[in-house]
């Protein structure tokens, strides 16, 4: 019962999480290779790499929550 009730929310979390992971990993790779300046993403005195990595980690958490499967035990 629980699986069907939250199916749309879980699909949204997975898709939104992956949508955050892909561009942030691309930005990290470009910034570390020197093709892009990471300072553009600096927020609150933190380095831009830290901000980009935080977005990637947040996307991973969202996708993990969406993939989590709570089986009811009889």
Secondary structure, DSSP 8 states (H G I E B T S, - for coil): -HHHHTHHHHHHHHHHHHHHHHHHHHHHHHHHHTSS-GGGG--TT--HHHHHHHHHHHHHHHHHHHH-------
